[in-house]
Amino acid sequence: MKRNGYYASLTAFLLLCSLTACGTQTPPPSEPEEDVIVALTDPPTDEPASDTAAESESIADSESIADSESTEDSESTEEILEPANAAEAGQAYLAIVDSAWFVTYFGCNEETELDSTGWYLSYDAGIADITGNGTYTVSVNADTKGFRLASTDNIEGENIPQGLSYLAVVLRDGMETAPDAVITIDKVKVDGEEIELNGKSCTTSGEDKGTGDPSLLSVIYDAHFEELPGNARCEDGAVSDQDDEKEYTMSLVDEEDFSEWQKVEVTFTVSGFAEEETDETDETDETDETDT
């Protein structure tokens, strides 16, 4: 019994010491949850929700009006531009390249893989429907609103082409639509003035620089011309068979005549189409048979 009392007294003593050493300190009060919530919440605003909605609608209306005005401006600009013309199969056009290879036209009215700027001169370009033997005219014009807008991004801008690298009358897909046709250059005008031709023209077949398709062409000027191709022909047959073979050339004009230019016009004659029999001929034949 004494041993049990001893243990009981010892246990009570140790418990008292533990309470005295650790103490009964109370942890500091934590900040109110309301403060934390306030700190994480956007400050209140006195602006009514309806005003915010009205502002959003106003911004949307402004953007819509701006888009509408931009569309109207684009449509009004297109209305005052000249027609952008492109040649189709069986049509002839005037291919041209300035000395810088910036101003070009290869019968297209939009950018192509072969030529990114070849549509600049499509505005008011003169295209000719080749329907048979006869005289035709093709042209290009750099004095147009469309050309100025395309080449300078300003309808009132100024861009006067200078020099010449290439000039030719091209019959698109001519190898298929008129394989026997011959193109003879009659006259060339630069800004309304006819210039002198240095020799005789010829017709060749080759790749259309606008589409890559086989076409017939009569080259008027080629800065890299050295000799005529073997397939060159004229009204009387192969150029190589002509007594005046040396008079045929692909440098019919001088580059100096194109130091500055805006409108270039070429008149040419097409021959080689099979002549159709007329009704008059048929009637004559019938009369002869009747008389017999």
C-alpha positions in Angstrom: 0.0 0.0 0.0 2.9 2.4 0.8 4.4 1.6 -2.7 1.1 2.5 -4.4 0.8 5.8 -2.5 4.4 6.6 -3.5 3.6 6.1 -7.2 0.5 8.2 -7.0 2.3 11.1 -5.4 5.1 10.9 -8.0 2.6 10.9 -10.9 0.8 14.0 -9.4 4.2 15.8 -9.1 5.2 15.1 -12.7 1.9 16.3 -14.0 2.2 19.5 -12.1 5.7 20.2 -13.5 4.5 19.6 -17.0 1.7 22.1 -16.6 4.0 24.6 -15.2 6.7 24.2 -18.0 4.3 24.2 -21.0 1.9 26.7 -19.5 -1.6 27.2 -20.6 -0.9 29.8 -23.3 -3.8 30.7 -25.5 -2.9 31.0 -29.3 -3.4 34.5 -30.8 -6.7 35.1 -32.3 -6.9 34.6 -36.1 -8.0 37.4 -38.4 -11.7 37.4 -39.2 -12.7 35.4 -42.3 -14.6 38.4 -43.5 -11.3 40.3 -43.9 -9.8 37.6 -46.1 -12.8 37.5 -48.2 -12.8 41.3 -48.6 -9.1 41.2 -49.6 -9.8 38.7 -52.4 -12.9 40.3 -53.7 -12.9 43.2 -56.2 -13.9 46.5 -54.6 -17.6 47.3 -55.0 -18.6 49.6 -57.8 -21.4 52.1 -57.8 -21.9 51.7 -61.6 -25.2 49.9 -62.4 -25.0 46.7 -64.4 -27.2 48.3 -67.1 -24.6 51.0 -67.8 -21.9 48.3 -68.4 -24.2 46.5 -70.8 -25.0 49.7 -72.6 -21.2 50.4 -73.0 -20.6 47.0 -74.5 -23.4 47.5 -77.0 -22.0 50.9 -77.9 -18.6 49.4 -78.6 -20.1 46.6 -80.7 -22.1 49.2 -82.7 -19.0 51.3 -83.3 -17.1 48.3 -84.6 -20.1 47.3 -86.8 -20.3 50.8 -88.3 -16.5 50.8 -88.9 -16.7 47.5 -90.7 -19.7 48.7 -92.8 -17.9 51.9 -93.7 -14.8 50.0 -94.7 -16.9 47.7 -97.0 -18.7 50.6 -98.5 -15.3 52.4 -99.2 -14.0 49.2 -100.9 -17.1 48.9 -103.0 -17.2 52.5 -104.0 -13.5 52.3 -105.0 -14.2 49.3 -107.2 -17.0 51.1 -108.9 -14.8 53.9 -110.1 -12.0 51.6 -111.3 -11.7 50.6 -115.0 -12.5 47.0 -115.9 -9.7 44.6 -115.2 -9.4 42.5 -118.4 -7.9 39.0 -118.8 -7.4 37.1 -122.1 -9.1 33.7 -122.6 -8.4 31.0 -125.1 -8.7 32.3 -128.6 -8.1 35.9 -127.6 -5.0 38.0 -128.2 -3.4 40.4 -125.7 -0.3 42.6 -125.6 2.4 41.2 -123.3 4.8 43.8 -121.9 7.6 44.1 -119.3 9.3 47.3 -118.3 13.1 47.5 -117.8 12.8 46.9 -114.0 10.5 43.8 -114.5 8.0 45.5 -112.1 5.4 46.7 -114.5 4.2 43.7 -116.5 1.2 42.3 -118.2 0.7 38.7 -119.3 -3.1 38.6 -120.0 -4.2 38.0 -116.4 -6.2 40.2 -114.0 -5.1 38.6 -110.8 -1.8 37.4 -109.2 -0.5 34.1 -110.5 2.3 31.8 -109.5 4.2 32.8 -112.6 3.8 36.5 -112.1 2.8 38.4 -108.9 2.4 41.9 -110.5 1.3 40.9 -114.0 -2.3 42.1 -113.3 -1.4 45.8 -112.7 -2.0 46.6 -116.4 -5.1 44.6 -116.7 -7.2 47.7 -116.1 -8.5 49.0 -119.4 -6.3 46.5 -121.3 -7.3 46.0 -124.9 -8.1 42.4 -125.6 -9.0 41.1 -129.1 -11.2 38.2 -130.1 -9.4 36.4 -132.9 -12.3 35.0 -135.0 -10.5 34.6 -138.3 -8.3 36.4 -140.8 -8.3 40.2 -140.3 -6.7 43.2 -138.6 -6.9 43.6 -134.8 -5.5 45.9 -132.1 -4.4 45.1 -128.6 -3.1 47.6 -125.9 -2.1 48.3 -122.3 -2.7 51.5 -120.4 -0.8 52.7 -117.3 -2.7 55.9 -117.1 -5.7 54.4 -115.2 -7.0 54.6 -111.6 -6.7 50.8 -111.3 -3.0 50.7 -112.3 -2.2 53.6 -109.9 -4.0 51.9 -107.0 -2.4 48.5 -107.7 1.1 49.8 -108.1 1.2 52.5 -105.5 -1.6 51.7 -103.1 -3.0 55.1 -103.8 -5.6 55.9 -106.5 -4.0 59.3 -106.9 -0.4 58.0 -106.9 2.0 58.2 -109.7 3.9 55.4 -111.4 5.1 56.0 -115.0 6.7 52.8 -116.4 10.2 53.2 -117.9 12.2 51.2 -120.4 11.3 47.9 -122.1 12.4 44.3 -121.6 9.8 42.4 -123.6 6.9 43.2 -125.9 4.8 40.7 -127.9 1.3 40.0 -129.3 0.2 36.7 -127.8 -2.7 34.5 -129.0 -3.7 32.6 -125.9 -3.8 28.8 -126.5 -3.2 29.6 -130.1 -1.6 26.2 -130.7 -5.0 24.6 -130.1 -7.4 27.3 -131.3 -5.5 28.4 -134.4 -2.4 26.3 -135.0 -1.9 27.6 -138.6 -2.4 31.3 -137.8 0.3 33.9 -138.6 0.6 37.2 -136.7 2.1 40.1 -138.7 2.8 43.3 -136.8 1.6 46.4 -138.8 2.3 49.3 -136.4 3.2 50.2 -132.8 2.1 53.3 -131.0 3.6 54.7 -127.8 1.4 57.3 -126.1 -0.4 58.0 -129.3 2.7 58.3 -131.5 3.6 55.6 -134.1 7.2 54.5 -134.0 9.3 53.1 -136.7 9.7 49.4 -137.1 13.2 48.0 -137.7 12.3 44.9 -139.8 9.7 42.2 -140.3 7.8 40.3 -137.7 7.4 36.6 -137.5 5.2 34.1 -135.6 6.5 31.4 -133.2 4.9 29.0 -130.8 6.0 29.0 -127.2 4.9 29.0 -123.6 2.5 31.7 -122.5 4.2 33.5 -119.7 0.8 34.2 -118.1 -0.5 30.6 -118.0 2.3 28.3 -119.1 0.1 27.0 -121.9 1.2 26.7 -125.5 0.4 29.8 -127.4 1.2 31.6 -130.7 3.1 34.9 -130.4 4.8 37.5 -132.4 7.7 39.0 -130.4 8.2 42.7 -131.1 11.0 43.2 -128.6 13.1 40.9 -126.5 16.1 42.3 -124.6 17.8 38.9 -124.8 17.1 38.2 -128.5 20.0 36.7 -130.4 18.5 34.6 -133.2 15.1 33.4 -134.4 13.8 30.1 -133.2 13.6 27.3 -135.7 9.8 27.4 -135.8 9.6 31.0 -136.9 7.2 31.5 -139.8 5.6 34.3 -141.8 2.7 34.5 -144.3 4.9 32.9 -147.0 6.0 29.9 -144.9 9.1 29.2 -142.8 11.3 32.2 -142.3 14.3 30.1 -142.9 13.1 29.5 -146.5 12.7 33.2 -147.3 15.2 35.1 -149.5 14.9 38.1 -147.1 15.3 35.9 -144.0 17.7 38.4 -142.3 15.0 41.1 -142.3 12.9 39.1 -139.8 13.7 40.0 -136.2 12.4 40.0 -132.6 13.7 43.5 -132.1 11.3 45.5 -134.2 11.5 48.5 -132.0 14.2 50.4 -130.1 14.1 50.5 -126.3 14.8 54.2 -126.4 11.3 54.7 -127.8 10.0 53.4 -124.4 12.1 55.6 -122.1 8.8 56.5 -120.4 5.4 55.2 -121.5 1.9 54.9 -120.4 -0.2 53.6 -123.3 1.1 51.2 -125.8 -1.0 50.0 -128.8 -0.2 47.4 -131.4 -2.1 46.8 -134.6 -1.5 43.4 -136.4 -2.9 41.2 -139.1 -3.9 37.6 -138.6 -3.7 35.2 -141.6 -3.7 31.4 -142.0 -7.3 30.6 -141.1 -9.0 28.4 -143.7 -11.3 30.5 -145.8 -14.9 29.4 -145.6 -16.9 28.9 -148.8 -19.5 31.6 -149.3 -23.1 31.2 -150.3 -22.3 33.0 -153.5 -19.8 30.4 -154.5 -22.2 27.6 -153.7 -24.9 29.3 -155.9 -22.5 29.6 -158.8 -21.6 26.0 -158.6 -25.2 25.0 -158.6 -25.9 27.2 -161.6 -23.0 25.6 -163.6 -24.4 22.2 -162.8 -27.9 23.2 -164.0 -26.5 24.6 -167.2 -24.7 21.4 -167.9 
